[in-house]
Amino acid sequence: MSDYSIHPEKTMLREQWESYIRGFADWKLFLTLTFRDIVTRDQAEHLFRFLIQVMNQDLYGNHYTRIVGHSYFSYVAGFENQKRGALHIHVLVDQRVHFDLVHSIWQKVAGYAWIEPVRDLSRAVSYVSKYVVKGGDLQVWKQCNFKDPSFCPMWFKNPF
């Protein structure tokens, strides 16, 4: 018997999160970020924020916070422990990202990154939302002031 049939409040919580996330942004990409080593939740969050910082600096320069604030893209990140005890993060984003940069940086500082377009929104939202009822948590950021970069690199110009 599933945990959801025993605890209908978990089903309701997950459904509410799914509804909220679905309407939060126009999700374009789904990222999976793994860790080679066992890290704490604080370490995982620090590395995730570092990745966001590098991505912002790559597109807008060192003073990106004056232009776009914390991040040029909206995101929802689900943090969950793998069976082996290591954390991993699933992230929905609403803007283009520099695939090569993400892979390079994440490989150097943490582990493995996988990026794919969101093809099935309901499935992607459900996948990220499940962490709320599995003992994980979600971190969300809404970009309300997106500005095109002064210089658009090729990776930013290309469609999804």
C-alpha positions as CSV (number, residue, x, y, z in Angstrom):
1,M,0.0,0.0,0.0
2,S,1.4,3.4,-0.9
3,D,2.3,6.1,1.6
4,Y,-0.2,8.4,-0.2
5,S,-3.2,6.1,0.5
6,I,-2.3,5.9,4.2
7,H,-1.7,9.7,4.5
8,P,-4.1,11.6,2.2
9,E,-2.7,14.9,3.6
10,K,0.6,14.1,1.8
11,T,-1.3,13.8,-1.5
12,M,-3.0,17.1,-0.8
13,L,0.3,18.8,0.0
14,R,2.0,17.4,-3.1
15,E,-1.0,18.5,-5.3
16,Q,-0.9,22.0,-3.8
17,W,2.8,22.3,-4.5
18,E,2.4,21.0,-8.0
19,S,-0.3,23.6,-8.7
20,Y,1.9,26.4,-7.3
21,I,5.0,25.3,-9.2
22,R,3.1,24.8,-12.5
23,G,2.0,28.4,-12.4
24,F,5.2,29.9,-11.0
25,A,7.0,30.3,-14.3
26,D,7.2,29.1,-17.9
27,W,9.5,26.2,-17.3
28,K,12.0,25.5,-20.1
29,L,14.7,23.2,-18.7
30,F,15.1,20.4,-16.2
31,L,18.5,20.0,-14.4
32,T,19.7,17.1,-12.3
33,L,22.7,17.9,-10.1
34,T,24.4,15.1,-8.3
35,F,27.2,15.0,-5.8
36,R,30.3,12.7,-5.9
37,D,30.7,12.9,-2.1
38,I,28.3,13.0,0.8
39,V,27.5,16.6,1.5
40,T,25.3,18.4,4.0
41,R,22.2,20.3,3.0
42,D,24.1,23.5,3.7
43,Q,27.0,22.5,1.5
44,A,24.6,21.4,-1.3
45,E,22.8,24.8,-1.1
46,H,26.1,26.7,-1.1
47,L,27.3,24.8,-4.2
48,F,24.0,25.4,-5.9
49,R,24.2,29.1,-5.2
50,F,27.8,29.2,-6.4
51,L,26.7,27.6,-9.7
52,I,23.9,30.3,-10.0
53,Q,26.5,33.0,-9.3
54,V,28.9,31.7,-12.0
55,M,26.0,31.4,-14.5
56,N,25.0,35.0,-13.8
57,Q,28.5,36.4,-14.0
58,D,29.0,34.6,-17.3
59,L,26.0,36.3,-18.9
60,Y,25.9,39.7,-17.2
61,G,29.4,40.2,-15.7
62,N,30.6,40.7,-12.1
63,H,27.9,43.3,-11.3
64,Y,25.0,41.1,-12.3
65,T,23.1,41.7,-9.1
66,R,22.5,45.4,-10.2
67,I,20.9,44.1,-13.4
68,V,19.0,40.9,-12.4
69,G,19.3,40.5,-8.7
70,H,20.0,37.0,-7.4
71,S,19.5,35.1,-10.7
72,Y,18.5,35.9,-14.3
73,F,16.2,32.9,-14.3
74,S,13.4,31.7,-12.1
75,Y,13.9,28.3,-10.5
76,V,12.5,25.7,-8.2
77,A,15.0,23.3,-6.8
78,G,14.1,20.0,-5.0
79,F,16.7,18.7,-2.6
80,E,16.6,15.0,-1.8
81,N,18.8,12.3,-0.4
82,Q,19.7,9.4,-2.7
83,K,19.6,5.9,-1.4
84,R,23.4,5.9,-0.9
85,G,22.9,8.9,1.4
86,A,24.2,11.6,-1.0
87,L,22.1,14.6,-1.9
88,H,21.0,15.4,-5.4
89,I,19.0,18.4,-6.7
90,H,16.4,18.5,-9.4
91,V,15.9,22.0,-10.8
92,L,13.3,23.6,-13.1
93,V,14.5,26.8,-14.8
94,D,12.6,29.2,-17.1
95,Q,15.5,30.6,-19.2
96,R,18.3,29.3,-21.3
97,V,21.5,28.2,-19.5
98,H,25.0,27.7,-20.8
99,F,25.1,23.9,-20.9
100,D,28.9,23.6,-21.3
101,L,29.5,26.0,-18.4
102,V,27.0,24.2,-16.1
103,H,28.6,20.8,-16.8
104,S,32.1,22.1,-16.5
105,I,31.6,24.0,-13.2
106,W,29.4,21.3,-11.6
107,Q,31.9,18.6,-12.5
108,K,34.7,20.5,-10.9
109,V,33.0,21.4,-7.7
110,A,30.4,18.7,-7.0
111,G,29.7,15.8,-9.4
112,Y,27.5,15.3,-12.4
113,A,25.0,17.6,-14.1
114,W,22.3,16.5,-16.6
115,I,20.2,19.1,-18.5
116,E,17.2,18.5,-20.7
117,P,14.3,20.5,-22.1
118,V,11.0,20.2,-20.3
119,R,8.9,18.1,-22.7
120,D,6.1,17.1,-20.3
121,L,5.4,19.9,-17.8
122,S,3.1,17.9,-15.6
123,R,5.7,15.1,-15.2
124,A,8.6,17.5,-14.5
125,V,6.5,19.5,-11.9
126,S,5.4,16.3,-10.3
127,Y,9.0,15.0,-10.1
128,V,10.3,18.1,-8.4
129,S,7.2,18.3,-6.1
130,K,7.5,14.8,-4.7
131,Y,10.5,15.8,-2.6
132,V,8.2,17.8,-0.3
133,V,6.4,14.7,0.9
134,K,9.6,12.5,0.9
135,G,11.4,14.5,3.6
136,G,13.2,16.8,1.2
137,D,12.4,20.5,0.5
138,L,12.0,23.0,-2.3
139,Q,13.8,26.2,-2.8
140,V,12.2,28.7,-5.2
141,W,13.2,32.0,-6.9
142,K,11.1,34.1,-9.1
143,Q,12.8,36.5,-11.6
144,C,10.4,39.4,-12.0
145,N,12.9,41.8,-13.7
146,F,14.5,39.8,-16.5
147,K,16.6,41.9,-18.9
148,D,18.3,40.7,-22.0
149,P,22.1,40.7,-21.7
150,S,24.0,43.5,-23.4
151,F,26.0,40.9,-25.3
152,C,24.1,37.8,-26.3
153,P,26.4,34.8,-26.6
154,M,25.5,32.1,-29.2
155,W,24.2,29.7,-26.5
156,F,21.7,32.3,-25.3
157,K,20.5,33.1,-28.9
158,N,19.8,29.4,-29.8
159,P,16.3,28.2,-29.2
160,F,15.6,25.4,-26.8
